[in-house]
Amino acid sequence: MANVSANVAVKAVNGSGGGGLSAESPFLKAMGQHLEAGTLAAATSYLEAHPAEVATHSMELIDAVMIRLVDQAGDERLLDGCVALLSAIARLANRKEALICLLEKGEMFKEDACFKALLPPLQIVLCREPTKRGSSLAWALSTLYTHLASVPLPRQHALEGRERLLMYQDPDVRRHTDLLHALTPFFKPFVEEISPLHSAAACTPAGVRARELLCCYLLKVLDRPLAFLDLTPCGECVPEVRQSADQLMLYTTALQSNPLRLFALLPAAKCAPADGQTDEEQFDESGLDWRQELRVSSLALGTYMYLLCAEQVALESTPAVLCPAYVTRISLPLCVALLRRRELSAVHKGALLLRALLGRLPRGQLPASQVDAPAHADVTALLINMSVFSSLPELRKLCIGLLTDYVWRFDAHGRFVVLRNLLNSNHNPSVLGFVTGLLKESMAEALACERRCPWFSAPSVTPLLRTACRLQNGPTTDLLENHHHVMAALNLMRFVLLRDKADVCGLRARAEELRTDFLSPLRTALDLSRGHFRLRARELSERGQPAPPSTEVELNVGGQTLAGLPPEQQRQTVELALTTLDLIGTVLGWVGESLGAGQRAGDSVTAGQRVADAPRHGDAGS
């Protein structure tokens, strides 16, 4: 390879005349005149009439055509003519020399026009001698992907709904779409050549390595740029880049129809040389690093699974006997890889993939043994993070629904462990209120069953009730900031007191502890908050305007500083705060009275009678 490159450099230095071609050869002189005049169709005809001369001067010809193309890269007519001329050279030139020269030009010229012009001749050269292709295909794919990966990713716009149609007009999105549209047909002959559906050679050692190589680069394209482009249809509008993505998926399934086998490419897919390779096959291995390791990222395989499961691209070509629970288990790390990205397009793919995986699972399918897997903890943390902090309401709503579906895909034991972990690891009041609501629904389902559920009855459920029904800062807790959690805890206690007459959950047995640790501090916090806001309302009413802001104290309600609001809005904010506190006080009073009455009534009932009198059915949503 080094000797050939040196020869190219010498010829380029010694060349003269039109387009850098030597004037000493009549053939090169005529070709140079055609290039200068722009008569590329005539140049192609003249070239095809002199095949021997093309074989001798192929490198000089390719160099001259590429220089001409770079000089006028914006001329589409010239681009088509140069592609036809390069394709004719590729058919007639020495295969090795043409391949090296084309790939060198691909590394040298960074213009998109040069990239698109090299694809057809490079495909022709590689297809000429399939049995002696060796590592040249890997070098070609590496060169092409390097250019594709060098293109900047599009900006991430926080758009949702029909607003996403605007992203299709982003210049970087248009550029990636154009490049992928040109690159996708390049894979076709190589896929058809070694596809198990079309060739028996696909199962030979060389065929397996070639299939692995093509799968790796097809998945690399799914990683960058497709993982960061919007592929989800918006109504009847389908992104243009989706056509290329669908075709790449079809190529991948043609090479490997079982998606589970692609997971073997995640750590590293090593392309070792075959025994008995000829010198012709090994001519360029010394200058390549592709044989060290071909890595396929989780992001690439995650995009593949998203298109397969969520968009159902090429789904009919995959085995229909795969266990949904197993597919979900091995695909969760891919969801995590997508959800962890900062780019919204990748996060959206991860959420849609998780929704598709959970949609195939019946309720209560996953066992508790899977909860300890790292991916499960990561999924819940990422869903909560997106539900709280995402700037897109559509994505927040999607993640909240996914968290609910995820919890209910576990059996009772697994659901108990997930809820316990969520209650112990989160301190956000809204998240704690949401998880407490899930605990209430799980206890409702357990109470409606004829058989007693050991995980949502005493003593197992007691630690969950203790964690859910507590104030984070005792009597000094900001009830307005924590009202979601407080109301969820009170509603949980109210529901259990109404439904659990036999005290299966042990709530009445813990009445004194609940009054001491939760109800009494809550009543104190409620009195303090009411007094504070009633005083503030009286001040606003008497003065008719806000008091001068203090340099030491600043009143903040729900993230709004009252001193910075107009008087009318201050009054409305205070009234809303008092209404919220009155609502908390009403439910708190009912729970306190019911807990005391239930405890007195329960003193005359033995533990055996409680179990015997447990209700057998009821409304789970009470």
N, C-alpha and C positions, 0 to 999 in steps of 0.2 A: 504493500500500500504506500509506503514512504517513497519507493523508487518511482512509482507511477505519479505521485503528487509532484515530485521534483521535475519529471518530464513535462507535466502540465505547466509548471511555472516557467521552464525554459522556453516552451513554445509560445507562451503568452508574451514573454519578453521580446522574442525574436519576431513576433508577428507584426505585420504592417498592412496598410491598405484598408479597405472597407470593413468596418465592424471588427477590426483587430485580426483579420485573416491574412495569411501570407500571400504576397503577390507573386511568389515564385511558382506557385501551382496554378495552372489555368482553371482548375476546378474551384479552388478556394477564391481565386480572383472573381470568377463569375458569381459565386455565392455571395461574396462581399458586395458586389454591385446590386444584386437583388435585395440584400438587406438594407443598403443605403437608400434604394429607390422605394422600399416598402412593398415590393411585389412578392409577397410571401407565398401566394398560391403558385406562382411561377417557380419560385425557389424550391418549393416542395416537389413539384414535377421534375425539375432539373436534378434534384437530389436523388429521387427514386430511379432516375435513369442511369445513375452512376453508383451502384452499390459498392463496388470495390473501393472507390475513392472515399466513400462515407466510412467504411471500415478502417481506412488508414488515418483519416483526419477527424474522427468522431469527437474527440475532446476539444479541438479547436472550434469545430462547428457549434457544439453546445455552449462553449464560452462566448462566442460571438452572438448567438441568439439571446442568451441571458443578458448580455450587456445592452443589446438593442431593446429588450423588454424593460429593463430598469430605466432606460432613458425616457421611455414613453409609457410608464406603467398605468396611466389613467385612460389609455385608449383601448376600449373593449374590443374593437375590430382587430387591432394589433395583437391583443392577447389571444384571440381565437387563432389568428394566423401563426403565432409563435408556438402555440400548443400543437397545432397540426404539424409544423416543421419539426419540433422536438420529438413528436411521436414517430414521424418517419425516420428520424435519426436513430431512435431507440430500436426500431425494427431491423435496421440494417447494420448498426454499429457492432463492434466487439462488445459482448455482454458485460465483461468485467470492467473494461475501460468506461463504458457508458454509465454503468452503475456508480462507479467511484466519482466520476465527474458530476453526475446529477446530484449525488448526496453532498458533495463538496459545495456545489452551488446552493443547495438548500441550507447549509450551515452558514454560508457567506452572505446571502441576500436575505434580509429580514422583511421585505415587502410582502404583503398578502398576495399581490399579483404573481410574484415569483413562486410562492407556495402553491397556488392553484395551478400555475403552468407546469410545475414539476410532477404533479400527481399522475396524469395520464402516461407520460413517457416512462416514469418510474414503475408504474404498474406493468407496462409492456415489457420492460427489461426483466423484471422479476418473474414474469409468467413465461418467458421464453424457454427456460431450462429448469423445470421444477425439481428434477432429481439432483441438480447441482446447486440448489439455492443456498443450502447451508445456513450460515448466520447472517447472510445479506438481508433477509427479510427483517430480522431483528434490528439491524442497523438502520434500515429504511424507516421502520415504525418509530424507532427512537428519535430519529431526526425530525420526522413529521410531528410527533407529539411535542417535542421541545418547542417548536414554533407555536403550536396551539397553546401550550401552557404559558408561553411568554406574553400572551395577549392579556391586558389588564382585565380583571373581573369587573362587571358592571357595578355601579353604585347600588346600595340597598335602599330602596325607597319604601317607606312605611305606608304602603297602600293596601287596601282591601276591597273586596267586592268588585264592582265594575271599574274601580279606579286602577286595578291591576293592568287593565288594557294599555294604560299609558306606559308601562314598563317595556312593552314590546317595541316602542319607538326610541328607546335609549340607544345612543350611537354604539356603545360597547356591546349591547345585546344584539344589535343588527350585525355588528362585525363578527361576533361568535356564530350567529346563525348562518351567515354567508360562508364562513370557513368550514363549519360542520356540514353544510349542504354540499360543499366540494369534496370533503374528506370521506364522507360515508360510503360513496360508491367504490372507493379505493379498496375496501375490504372484500368486496363481493367475490371476485374470482378465487381468492385464497380460501375463503370460507367454503365455497362450493367444492373446492378441490379436496379438502380434508374433512368435510362434514360426514359424520357417520351415516347420514341418510343418503349420501351420494357416492361415497367411495369406501372400498374395503381397506384402503391404505390408512384410513383414519385410526385403526386399532393397532398399527405397527408402532414400535418405539419412536420412530421419527415422526409418525403422524400424531402420536400423543403429545410429543414435545411441541410440534407446530400448533396443535390445538390449544395447548396451554399458553403458548406465546401470544396467539391471537386473542384469546380470552383475556389475558392480562392487559393488553393494550386497549381492547374494547372497554374493559372496566375502568381503565385510566381515564378514558374520555368521559365516562359517566361520572368520574370524580371531578375533574376540572376540564371543562367548565360547567357540565350539566347539573352538578349538585347545587350550583349557585345561580342557575337560571330558572325562571318560573315555567314549570311544565304542566301546571294544573289548568284544565280548560275553565274559562269564565263564561258560563252559559253555553252558547253555541260557538263561541270564539275559542279556537284552539291555537296556541302559540305556533309560529312557523317552525321554531326549533324542535317542537315535539315530533315532527315528521322524521327528523334525523335521529332523535332519541328512540322512537319506535323501531326504526330500521336497525339501529345498533343492537337493540334488544333481540330482534329476530335473528341477527347474526350470532349473538351470544347463545341463544337457545338452540340454534342449529349446530353449534359446536358442542354444547353441553346442555342437554335438556333437563338434567337433574340439578336444580339450583343448590342443593345441599353440597354437591361436590365442589362448587365454587368456593365454599368456605375454606377448603384446603389451601386456597391461594392467599389467605389472609396473612399468615406469618411471613412466608417467602416462598416463591416458586422458582426453584433453581433450574436453569436450563443447561444441563450438562451435555458435553459433546457425545455423539454416538460413537460406539466402537467402530473402527474401520473407516473413519472419515477420510476422504481423499484430500490431497493438497488443494484442489480447486475449491472445496467447501471451506477450507480453513484459511483462505488467503487473507482475510481481513480480521481475523479474531484478535490479533495482537493489539489493535488499536481500539478495541471495544471494551466497555465495562458492563455491558448488558448481561453477561453471563455470570456476574457475581451474584446478583439477587434481583429478581423482579418482584417488587412488593406491590400488593394490592391493598389499598387502605380500606378501613371500615366505612369511610365516607363513600367510596366507590360502590362497595357491595350494598351499602344502605340505599343508595340511589337506585341500584338494580332491583332490590327487593321492593322499594317504593313503587317503581313502575310495574313490577310484576303483581304485587298484591293490592296496592291501592288503586292504580290505574288499569290493572288487569291487561297489561300489554304482554302478548305471547303466553298468556296463562294457559291457553288450550294446548300448548306444546309441552307443558310440564306434567310430571306424574300426578295423578289425582288421588293417590293412596297415601300421601304424606300426612302424618299425624299433625293436626293443627297445634296441639299443645307442644309438641317437640319443635315445630317450626317457630312458634312464638318464643320458646326458651332460647334458641340459638340466635334469633333475630333481635332480641332485646338489646344486646350490646350495639347493634347497628342503629337502633333508635336513639340510644344514648349518644352515639357519635354525632348524629345529625342534630339532636336537641341541644347539644353543648355548643354548637357553632354560634357565632355572633350574627352571621348573615341570616336574615329572616327567611329567605327562600329555602335554605337548608333546614332551618327549624320547622318550617311548615311541612316539609317533606317528612321529617321525623314524626311529627304529630299525626299526619295522615297515614303513615305506615303503621304506627301503633294502633290507630283506630281500626285499620283493616285487619290487623292480627287479632285484636280483641274481639272484633265482630265475628270471627270464625270460631270463637270459643264459646261453649255453653256456660251458663252461670254455675259457679262452684266447681269448675273443672280443674283448676290449678291446686296442687297440694301445698301444705304448709312447708314442706321441705325445700321448696324453691325460693322461699322468702329470703333465705340467707345468702343467695347469690348476689354478688356485688351489683349486677345490672339492675336488680329489682330496687335496691336502695337508691341507685342513681336515677332511675326512672321517676320515682315518686318525688325526689328532691327537685329534679328538673321541671316536672309538671307544676309543682307548687311555685317554683321560681317564675315560670312563665305566667302562671295564673295571677301572680301578685304584681310583677314588675313589667310585663310586656306592654308596649305602647299601642298594640293593636287590639281593640275590643274583640274582634273576630277570633284572634288567636287565644286570647284569655278565655273566652267562652268555650272554645274547643278543648283547651287543656283542663278546664274544670270538669267538663263532661268525661274526658278521658280518665281523670283520676277516679271519678265515681265508678266508671265501668271497670277500671283496673282492680279496684278493691273488691268488687262483686264477682270477679272471675275466680276468686279463691274460695276454697271450702271454708267451713266455719272456723276451723283451727287457723288456717292461713289468714283469714280476715281478722281474727283476733290479734295475731302477731303484727299484721300490717298496721292496724289501728293503734296498737300499743306503741309501735315504733314512731308513728306520726305524732301521737300525743306527747311523747317524751322528747322528741327532737325538734319541735317547732314552738316558737314563742310569739309568732304573729297572731294577734287576736282574731283576725278574719279567718286565718287558717285553722286555728283551734276551734272556732265556731263551726266551720265546715266539717272538720273531722268529728266533732261532737255530734253533729247531725247524722253522719254516717254510723256512728256508734248507736244512736237512737234507732235507726232503721234496722240495724243488725239485731238489736235486742227485741224489736217488734217482731221480726221474723222468728226469732227463737221462742218468744212467748206464744206465737201462733201455732207452733208445732205441738203435736201430741206427745212426742218424746222430748224429754228435757235435754237441752243443749248444754253440755258441760262447760263450754267456753264462754257463754253469755249468761251464766247464772252464777250465784255465789258458790264458792269463794273466788273463782277464777276472774270474774268480771269486776270484783271489788277494786283492784288497783286502777283499772281504767276509769271507774266512776270517781275514785279519789282524785285522779289527775284531771279529769274533765271538769269536775265541780270544785274548783278552787280559784281564788283570786291571786294573781301573780304578785301583787304588792300589798296584799292585805287591805286594811281599811283605807289606805292612801291610794288605792288604785284609781286611775282615771276611768270612770265608768263610761264616758262618751267614747273614748278611744277603744274601750274593751267591750262595748255593748253587744257586738255580735257574739262574742264568746259567752258573755254573761247570760244573754237571752237564750242561747243554745243550751247552756247548762241548766237553766231554770225549766226550759221546755222539756229537756230530757227527764228531769226529776218529776215534773208534772205528769208526763206520759206514763212513767213507770208506776207512779202512785195510783193512777187511774186503772191501768191494765193489770198490774201484778198484785192481785189481791192476796195471793198466798205468799208473797215476799220471796219468790224464787230468786230474784236478783239480790236480795239482802239489803235493799235500800232502807227499809224501816228498821232493820236490825242495827243500822248504822246511824239512826236518827240523831242521837246525841252528838256523835262525831261530826255529822254534816252541819248541825246547828252551830257548833263551836268553830269549825274550820272554814265554813262557807257562808251560811245564812247570816250569822251575827256580824262578821266583818263586812258583808255586803250591805247589811242594813245600816251599819255605821258609815260606810262610804256613801251610801245613798243620802243619808241625812246631811253629811258634809257638803255633798255636791248640790243638793237642793238649796241649802242655806246660802251657798255661794252664789248660785245663779238667781235666786230670789232677791238677794241684796243687789246684784248687778241690774236686775230688771227695775228695782225701785229707784236706783240711781239714775237710770236712763229716763224713767218716767218723770222724776222730779226736776231734773236739769234740762231735759229736752234736747240735750246734746251730749256727746261723749266727754268724759272727764279727760283732762290733760294727760297725755301718756306719761307714765312713770319711767324713770330711768332704771328702776330696780325690778319692777314687776311688769310682766306682759301677759295678758289673758289670751290664751290660744284655745280655740274650739274647733276640732275637726280639721286642723291644719290652717285655719284662718285666724289671723290676729285681729281681735275686736277693735283695737285702737286705730287700725288702718282702714276700717269700714265706715261707710256713712251711717248716721244715727238709725235710720229706718232698718237697714240691714243688720245692725247690731241688735235691735229689738227682735227681729225675726229669728236671728241665730239663738238668742237667749230663750225665746219661746219654744223653738224646736228642741233645744237642750232640755228644757223642763218637761216637755211632752215625752221625750225619750226616757227621762228619769221616772216619770209617772207610770209609764208602761212597765218598766222594770219593777217598780214598787208594787204594782197590782199583781203581777205574776209571783213576786216574792211573797206577798201576803198570803196568796192562795196556797203556795207550796208549804209555807210554814204551818198554816192551819191544818192542811191535809196530812203533813208529816206527823204532827202531834196527835191528831185524831187516829191516824193509822197505827201509831205506836201503842196507844191505849187499847185500841180494839185488838191489836195483835198479841197483847200480853195474855189473852185468854185462849189463844189457839196454839196447839202444840206444833212442833216442826213437822210431824207426820201428817197432821191434818192440813197444813199449809200446802204440802205437795199434792195431797189427794184432791184438794179443792182448786187446784190451779186451772185457769180457763183453757179450753181446748181450741178455741178459735176466736178471732176478733179482727178488728180493723187495724192493719199495720200502720196506717197513716194517721192514727188518732194523735 
